[in-house]
Amino acid sequence: MANIQEKISALCPSATFEEGDRLVVTVEEKEWHSLAKALKEDADLQFDMLTAVVGMDWKDALGVVYYLTSTANWQMIAVKVAVADRENPMIHTVSDIWGVANFQEREVYDFFGIKFINHPDMRRFFLRNDWVGYPLRKDYDANPELNPIRLNPEENEDDTFAMVEDADGNVTRVDKKVFGEDEYVVNFGPQHPSTHGVMRLRTSLNGEIIKKVDVMSGYIHRGIEKLCEGMTYQQTLFFPDRMDYMSAHQNRHCLCMCIEKALGIEVPRRAQVIRVMMDELMRISSHLLSYGCLTMDMGATTAFFYGFREREAVLDIFEKTCGARMSLHYNVIGGVVADLHEDFQNDVKAFIPRMRKALKEYHKLYTGNVIARNRMIGIGELSREDAINYAVTGPSGRASGFACDIRKHRPYSIYSELNFNEIVRTNGDCYDRYLNRLDEIEESLKILEQLIDNIPEGEICAKVPKVIKLPAGRWYQEVEASRGVFGVYIESDGGKSPYRMHFQSPCFNLVGVMDKCCQGHMIADLITIGAALDYVIPDIDR
């Protein structure tokens, strides 16, 4: 990190530095865009992936904390940018540098009111354009009379704007339209079938060919990050299971690790082994759901039932130990809430050969089907460069040749001790995404085989204070969830509740490439592409 600090100091002499779990660089807003460009393009730095964009209200200033990752060496830094103007806060966009910032910056505008200069589409993302106020600000007025329940359609939903800066540095607002007057626009959603949740995709068509996909979300947004600010750290554990519910164990594992890192808690070895086994069973369950839903979306009902047959076996294992099948609430700060059921080892040992046999059936039933192949091969292609640019991780990123498995590149818990392969393909189409998930099931089975007869004796949870107060500071933790890298940001002022908690959703990035992946394809391909990307809407509508 010393070399990185020296290099950044040379690029931006006014930058200041703060040590923590990551190096934090504070930079003046006027210097941010040029520094961002250098951080990505400089051969010695190569921070080519924008990992997280965290809007912040520090009361005396509004701003953003950007987490950047170099995929060359997997080093990560944070850059803090703040502005004192609360009436009309503006920060230069980096969506022209990292494509993922497009939707991420719109989320920050939605909840904090920060306008991004030169951003091409400065609309709210989750809330209606007529919403009053910015909910994640500390001075937000939550009076329900200001924002009554509205049953009428949103007026002028096609309106957007950009804050355009000229050569002299003057910024003016330019009103725009999302679609042209002569464009033919069809709605997909927000009904659930084939959109994998309550998501609305406004699609501009030329005949049956897709010209543009405009993603509209927020139909089931629950304000989780705002709610966390009024809860104890133990109470916040309730939420991760309910975002991507097919990554419930991994998401909650991530939040627990972030809190444990801040407190300096060492998790007992037995609890770490149990956590990893549960994470991999969760991954298998998720990929089976993905297999079933993708095949059903293309009309293969039989394949759907095959996938759910084995998934039920995984949920039976969860139910015995956790007492639930989906919202599991198993990880707690310091370890796990209860020991394994007495049948756990035998059940997992019986499941492994059953799952391997089933994988052969899945391939025989569907993988070689000529209709399936024609509908997936060459459809929804995403290049490796675009996968990195839009921070598309997980099986979808690895299908584009982007080796991004955090378990390998930035290992956590006991993953560095385990032998498994990172599944990477290079075509970047729906077919490779489909194959990646089936192959990753086999790798999860390998991990389970290595651990199931080597579960150590000992405590399942470390001693944790009844009242948890994190020291003042900020922390960021990542895990390899079922659909990609899931991140948790916590900023603490030393109290019993987080000053700010942000959940970085992999599905938010997946839906961010729908437009890029769908353009030029047929209407029917939109359904296949969405299913193969495998986003889950509650993970986006946090």
C-alpha positions in Angstrom: 0.0 0.0 0.0 2.9 2.3 0.6 3.7 2.3 -3.2 0.1 3.0 -4.0 0.1 5.9 -1.6 3.2 7.4 -3.1 1.8 7.0 -6.6 -1.5 8.7 -5.7 0.4 11.5 -3.9 2.3 12.1 -7.2 -0.9 12.2 -9.2 -2.9 14.3 -6.7 -0.6 16.2 -4.2 -3.6 17.5 -2.2 -4.9 14.0 -1.4 -4.8 12.9 2.2 -4.6 9.3 3.5 -6.2 7.3 6.3 -5.2 3.8 7.3 -7.9 1.3 8.2 -9.0 -2.1 6.9 -8.5 -0.5 3.5 -6.4 2.6 2.6 -8.8 5.5 2.4 -7.9 8.4 0.1 -9.7 11.7 0.6 -9.7 14.0 -2.5 -11.2 17.3 -3.4 -14.2 17.1 -5.6 -12.6 19.3 -8.3 -9.7 16.8 -8.6 -11.8 13.6 -8.3 -12.6 12.9 -12.0 -9.0 13.3 -13.2 -7.7 11.2 -10.4 -10.3 8.5 -11.1 -9.2 8.3 -14.7 -5.6 8.0 -13.6 -6.4 5.3 -11.0 -7.9 3.2 -13.8 -5.5 3.8 -16.6 -2.1 4.1 -14.8 0.0 1.0 -15.5 1.2 0.9 -11.9 -2.3 1.1 -10.3 -4.8 -0.4 -12.7 -7.9 0.0 -10.5 -10.1 -1.2 -13.3 -13.1 -2.3 -11.3 -15.4 0.0 -9.3 -16.5 -2.3 -6.5 -18.9 -0.2 -4.5 -20.4 3.3 -4.5 -21.6 4.4 -1.0 -23.5 7.6 -0.6 -22.9 9.3 2.7 -24.3 12.2 4.8 -21.7 13.3 7.3 -24.0 16.1 8.5 -21.4 18.8 7.7 -21.0 17.4 4.2 -22.5 15.1 1.7 -20.4 12.7 -0.4 -19.5 9.3 -1.7 -17.0 6.6 -0.7 -15.8 4.7 -3.8 -14.2 1.3 -3.4 -11.9 0.4 -6.2 -10.3 -2.9 -7.0 -7.4 -3.8 -9.2 -8.2 -7.1 -11.0 -4.4 -7.5 -11.7 -3.5 -8.1 -8.0 -6.9 -7.8 -6.2 -5.8 -4.9 -4.0 -8.6 -2.5 -2.9 -8.6 1.1 -1.9 -11.4 3.5 -0.9 -11.7 7.1 -2.2 -13.7 9.6 -0.2 -15.2 12.6 -2.0 -17.3 15.2 -0.1 -19.0 18.5 -0.8 -20.3 21.0 1.8 -23.2 22.3 -0.2 -26.3 20.6 1.1 -28.8 22.6 -1.0 -27.3 21.7 -4.4 -24.6 19.1 -3.9 -22.8 18.1 -7.1 -20.0 15.6 -7.8 -18.5 14.8 -11.2 -19.7 11.4 -12.5 -17.3 8.5 -13.1 -19.8 6.6 -15.3 -17.7 7.5 -18.3 -14.8 5.7 -16.6 -16.6 2.7 -15.0 -19.9 1.7 -16.6 -21.2 0.3 -13.3 -21.3 3.8 -11.9 -24.3 4.6 -14.1 -26.9 2.9 -11.9 -24.9 3.2 -8.7 -24.7 7.0 -9.0 -28.5 7.1 -9.7 -29.1 5.3 -6.5 -27.0 7.9 -4.6 -28.9 10.7 -6.2 -32.2 8.9 -5.3 -31.4 8.7 -1.6 -29.0 11.6 -1.0 -29.9 14.2 -3.6 -26.3 14.4 -4.9 -26.3 15.3 -8.6 -23.5 13.9 -10.7 -22.1 16.3 -13.3 -22.1 14.9 -16.8 -24.0 11.8 -15.9 -26.1 11.0 -18.9 -29.4 10.0 -17.1 -29.8 11.7 -13.8 -33.2 10.1 -12.8 -34.2 8.6 -9.5 -33.7 4.8 -9.7 -36.0 3.3 -7.0 -38.4 6.1 -6.0 -40.9 8.0 -8.1 -39.7 11.3 -9.6 -42.4 13.1 -7.5 -41.0 11.7 -4.2 -40.4 14.5 -1.7 -36.9 14.4 0.0 -33.9 12.1 0.1 -34.5 9.2 2.6 -30.9 8.4 3.6 -30.0 11.9 4.6 -29.8 12.5 8.3 -32.2 15.4 8.1 -34.9 13.6 6.1 -38.4 14.4 7.0 -40.3 11.0 7.2 -43.7 12.6 7.7 -46.0 10.3 5.7 -48.2 13.2 4.7 -45.3 14.4 2.4 -45.3 11.1 0.5 -48.8 9.6 0.7 -49.5 6.3 -1.0 -50.0 7.0 -4.6 -52.1 4.7 -6.7 -51.9 6.8 -9.9 -49.3 6.1 -12.5 -46.3 8.3 -12.4 -46.5 11.3 -14.6 -43.8 12.1 -17.1 -41.9 8.9 -16.2 -40.0 9.3 -19.5 -38.4 12.6 -18.3 -34.8 12.7 -17.3 -32.0 15.3 -17.1 -28.3 15.8 -17.1 -26.1 18.3 -15.3 -23.8 19.3 -18.2 -20.5 21.1 -17.7 -19.1 23.3 -20.5 -15.5 24.1 -21.3 -15.5 27.0 -18.8 -16.7 24.9 -15.9 -20.3 26.2 -15.9 -22.9 23.5 -15.1 -26.4 23.7 -16.5 -29.4 21.4 -16.3 -30.5 19.9 -19.6 -33.9 18.2 -19.7 -34.1 15.0 -21.8 -36.3 12.1 -22.7 -35.4 8.4 -22.2 -37.1 7.4 -25.5 -37.8 9.3 -28.7 -41.3 10.2 -29.6 -41.4 7.7 -32.5 -40.1 4.8 -30.5 -42.3 1.7 -29.9 -41.9 0.8 -26.2 -43.3 -2.4 -24.7 -43.5 -3.2 -20.9 -42.1 -6.4 -19.5 -43.2 -6.6 -15.9 -43.6 -5.5 -13.2 -45.6 -8.7 -12.9 -43.3 -11.5 -11.5 -43.3 -14.2 -14.2 -40.2 -14.3 -16.4 -38.8 -11.1 -14.8 -37.6 -13.0 -11.7 -39.2 -10.6 -9.4 -41.2 -7.4 -9.4 -39.1 -5.6 -12.0 -40.2 -3.5 -15.0 -38.2 -3.5 -18.2 -39.3 -0.8 -20.7 -38.2 -2.1 -24.0 -37.9 -0.2 -27.3 -38.4 -2.4 -30.3 -37.8 -2.3 -34.0 -40.2 -5.0 -35.1 -39.0 -7.9 -32.9 -35.5 -6.6 -32.4 -34.6 -4.9 -29.1 -33.2 -1.4 -29.5 -33.0 -0.4 -25.8 -33.9 -1.7 -22.4 -34.8 0.8 -19.6 -34.7 -0.8 -16.2 -37.2 0.5 -13.7 -36.9 -0.9 -10.1 -38.1 -0.1 -6.6 -41.5 -1.8 -6.6 -40.6 -3.8 -3.5 -37.9 -1.5 -2.0 -38.0 -1.9 1.8 -35.5 0.8 3.0 -33.3 -1.7 4.7 -30.3 0.5 4.9 -32.3 3.3 6.6 -33.9 0.9 9.0 -30.4 -0.4 10.1 -29.5 3.1 11.3 -32.1 2.7 14.1 -31.2 -0.8 15.1 -28.5 -2.6 17.2 -25.9 -4.5 15.3 -27.5 -7.8 16.3 -30.9 -6.7 15.0 -29.4 -5.8 11.6 -28.6 -9.5 11.0 -32.3 -10.0 10.3 -32.0 -8.4 6.8 -29.3 -10.2 4.7 -31.4 -13.4 4.5 -34.2 -11.3 2.9 -32.2 -9.7 0.1 -30.9 -12.4 -2.2 -32.7 -15.2 -0.3 -30.8 -17.7 -2.4 -27.6 -16.3 -0.8 -29.0 -16.1 2.7 -26.1 -17.9 4.4 -23.4 -16.1 2.4 -24.9 -12.6 2.9 -25.4 -13.0 6.6 -21.9 -14.5 6.8 -20.6 -11.3 5.2 -22.3 -9.0 7.7 -21.1 -11.0 10.6 -17.5 -11.0 9.4 -17.7 -7.2 8.9 -18.8 -6.7 12.5 -16.3 -9.3 13.8 -13.5 -7.5 11.9 -14.4 -4.2 13.5 -14.5 -5.8 17.0 -11.4 -8.0 16.6 -13.4 -11.2 17.3 -11.8 -14.5 16.4 -14.5 -17.0 15.3 -14.0 -20.6 16.6 -12.7 -23.1 14.1 -15.8 -25.3 14.3 -18.0 -22.4 13.5 -15.9 -21.4 10.5 -16.1 -24.9 9.1 -19.9 -25.0 9.6 -20.3 -21.6 8.0 -18.4 -22.7 4.9 -20.3 -25.9 4.5 -23.6 -24.0 4.8 -22.4 -21.4 2.3 -21.7 -24.1 -0.3 -25.0 -25.9 0.3 -26.6 -22.5 -0.2 -24.7 -22.1 -3.5 -25.8 -25.5 -4.7 -29.4 -24.7 -3.8 -29.2 -21.4 -5.6 -27.7 -22.8 -8.8 -30.4 -25.5 -8.8 -33.0 -22.8 -8.7 -31.2 -21.0 -11.5 -31.2 -24.2 -13.6 -34.8 -24.8 -13.0 -36.0 -21.2 -13.7 -33.9 -20.7 -16.8 -35.1 -24.0 -18.3 -38.7 -23.2 -17.4 -38.5 -19.7 -18.8 -37.5 -21.4 -22.1 -40.4 -23.8 -21.9 -38.8 -26.9 -20.4 -41.1 -27.6 -17.4 -39.6 -31.1 -16.9 -36.1 -29.7 -16.3 -37.6 -27.3 -13.8 -38.9 -30.1 -11.6 -35.6 -32.0 -11.9 -33.8 -29.0 -10.4 -36.2 -28.6 -7.6 -36.1 -32.2 -6.8 -32.5 -32.0 -5.6 -33.0 -28.5 -4.2 -35.6 -29.9 -1.8 -33.0 -32.3 -0.4 -30.7 -29.3 0.4 -33.6 -27.4 2.1 -34.3 -30.5 4.2 -30.7 -30.4 5.4 -31.1 -26.7 6.3 -34.4 -27.3 8.0 -33.0 -29.8 10.4 -30.2 -27.6 11.6 -31.6 -24.1 11.2 -35.3 -24.7 11.7 -36.1 -23.0 8.4 -35.7 -23.6 4.7 -35.0 -20.1 3.3 -34.9 -17.3 5.9 -32.3 -19.2 7.9 -30.9 -16.8 10.5 -28.1 -19.2 11.3 -25.0 -17.1 11.4 -24.6 -14.8 14.4 -21.8 -12.4 15.5 -19.0 -14.7 16.7 -20.2 -17.9 15.0 -23.4 -19.8 14.5 -26.6 -19.8 16.6 -26.9 -23.6 17.1 -24.8 -26.7 16.5 -25.4 -29.1 13.6 -28.2 -31.5 13.7 -27.2 -35.1 14.5 -28.2 -36.2 11.0 -26.1 -33.5 9.2 -23.1 -35.6 8.3 -25.1 -38.6 7.1 -27.5 -36.4 5.1 -24.7 -34.5 3.3 -22.8 -37.7 2.6 -25.9 -39.2 1.0 -26.6 -36.0 -0.9 -23.2 -35.7 -2.6 -23.5 -38.9 -4.8 -27.1 -38.2 -5.5 -26.3 -34.7 -6.7 -23.5 -35.9 -9.0 -25.9 -38.4 -10.5 -28.5 -35.7 -11.0 -26.0 -33.4 -12.8 -25.6 -36.1 -15.5 -29.3 -36.2 -15.8 -29.6 -32.5 -16.2 -27.0 -32.5 -19.0 -28.7 -35.5 -20.7 -32.1 -33.9 -20.5 -31.3 -30.3 -21.5 -27.7 -29.3 -22.1 -27.5 -31.0 -25.5 -31.1 -30.1 -26.6 -30.9 -28.4 -30.0 -33.6 -25.9 -29.2 -31.9 -25.0 -25.9 -28.5 -24.6 -27.5 -30.0 -22.4 -30.3 -31.6 -20.1 -27.7 -28.5 -19.8 -25.5 -25.3 -20.0 -27.7 -24.3 -16.6 -28.9 -27.2 -14.9 -27.1 -26.6 -12.0 -24.6 -22.8 -11.9 -25.1 -20.8 -9.8 -22.6 -17.1 -9.3 -23.1 -14.5 -9.7 -20.4 -13.8 -5.9 -20.6 -17.5 -5.1 -20.1 -17.8 -7.6 -17.3 -15.1 -5.8 -15.4 -16.3 -2.3 -16.4 -19.8 -3.1 -15.1 -18.5 -5.1 -12.1 -20.4 -8.2 -13.2 -19.1 -11.0 -11.0 -20.1 -14.5 -10.0 -20.9 -17.2 -12.6 -22.0 -14.5 -15.1 -18.7 -12.7 -14.8 -16.7 -15.9 -15.0 -18.6 -16.9 -18.2 -17.1 -13.8 -19.8 -13.5 -14.9 -19.0 -13.3 -12.7 -15.9 -11.7 -14.8 -13.1 -13.3 -13.0 -10.1 -14.0 -15.7 -7.4 -13.3 -13.9 -4.1 -12.8 -17.3 -2.5 -9.7 -17.6 -4.6 -8.5 -14.1 -5.1 -9.2 -12.5 -1.7 -9.9 -15.6 0.4 -11.8 -15.3 3.7 -12.7 -17.8 6.5 -11.0 -21.1 5.6 -11.3 -21.0 1.8 -7.5 -20.6 1.4 -7.1 -24.1 2.8 -9.6 -25.8 0.4 -9.0 -27.4 -3.0 -11.5 -26.4 -5.7 -11.4 -25.0 -9.2 -12.6 -21.6 -10.4 -14.9 -22.2 -13.3 -14.1 -19.7 -16.1 -15.4 -19.7 -19.7 -14.8 -17.2 -22.4 -17.8 -16.9 -24.7 -19.8 -14.6 -22.3 -23.2 -15.9 -23.6 -26.2 -17.4 -21.9 -24.9 -20.9 -22.6 -21.7 -20.4 -20.7 -23.5 -18.8 -17.8 -25.8 -21.9 -17.7 -22.8 -24.3 -17.8 -20.9 -22.4 -15.2 -23.6 -22.9 -12.6 -23.8 -26.6 -13.2 -20.0 -26.9 -13.0 -19.9 -24.8 -9.8 -22.2 -27.3 -8.2 -19.5 -29.9 -8.6 -16.9 -27.6 -7.1 -19.1 -27.0 -4.1 -19.5 -30.8 -3.7 -15.7 -31.1 -3.6 -15.6 -28.5 -0.8 -18.2 -30.4 1.2 -16.3 -33.7 0.7 -13.1 -32.1 2.1 -15.0 -30.8 5.3 -17.7 -33.3 6.1 -15.4 -35.8 7.9 -13.2 -33.1 9.3 -15.5 -31.0 11.4 -13.5 -30.1 14.5 -14.8 -30.3 18.0 -15.1 -27.1 20.0 -17.2 -24.0 20.5 -19.7 -22.8 17.9 -19.6 -19.2 18.9 -17.1 -16.8 20.5 -18.0 -14.7 23.5 -19.6 -11.5 22.4 -20.6 -8.5 24.5 -24.4 -8.3 25.0 -24.3 -4.6 24.0 -22.2 -4.2 20.9 -20.6 -0.8 20.1 -18.2 -0.7 17.1 -15.3 1.7 17.5 -15.6 4.8 15.3 -14.4 4.1 11.8 -15.4 2.4 8.6 -15.1 -1.2 7.4 -15.8 -3.1 4.2 -16.2 -6.9 3.8 -16.9 -9.1 0.8 -17.9 -12.7 0.2 -18.6 -14.8 -2.9 -22.3 -15.1 -2.8 -24.3 -17.3 -5.2 -24.6 -14.5 -7.8 -21.4 -12.7 -7.4 -19.5 -10.5 -4.9 -21.7 -9.3 -2.1 -20.3 -6.4 0.1 -21.1 -4.8 3.4 -20.0 -1.3 4.3 -20.3 -0.1 7.9 -19.4 3.3 9.2 -19.6 3.7 13.0 -19.6 6.8 15.2 -19.0 4.6 18.3 -22.7 4.0 19.1 -24.9 1.0 19.5 -26.3 1.4 15.9 -24.4 1.8 12.7 -24.1 5.4 11.5 -24.3 4.1 8.0 -24.7 0.5 6.7 -24.7 -0.2 3.0 -25.2 -3.5 1.2 -23.5 -3.8 -2.2 -25.6 -6.1 -4.3 -24.2 -8.3 -7.1 -27.7 -8.4 -8.7 -27.8 -4.6 -9.0 -24.8 -4.9 -11.3 -26.2 -7.8 -13.2 -29.4 -6.0 -14.1 -27.2 -3.0 -15.1 -26.0 -4.9 -18.2 -29.5 -6.0 -19.4 -29.5 -3.2 -22.0 -26.0 -4.0 -23.3 -26.7 -7.7 -23.5 -30.1 -7.4 -25.1 -29.5 -4.9 -27.8 -29.9 -6.4 -31.3 -31.5 -9.6 -30.0 -35.2 -10.7 -30.4 -37.9 -10.1 -27.8 -37.9 -13.7 -26.7 -34.2 -13.5 -26.0 -34.8 -10.9 -23.3 -36.4 -13.5 -21.1 -33.5 -16.0 -21.7 -30.9 -13.3 -21.0 -32.5 -12.2 -17.8 -32.8 -15.7 -16.6 -29.2 -16.6 -17.5 -27.9 -13.5 -15.7 -29.9 -14.8 -12.7 -30.6 -11.6 -10.8 -32.9 -11.6 -7.8 -35.0 -8.5 -7.4 -35.1 -8.2 -3.5 -31.3 -8.0 -3.7 -31.6 -4.9 -5.8 -34.6 -3.4 -4.0 -33.0 -3.5 -0.6 
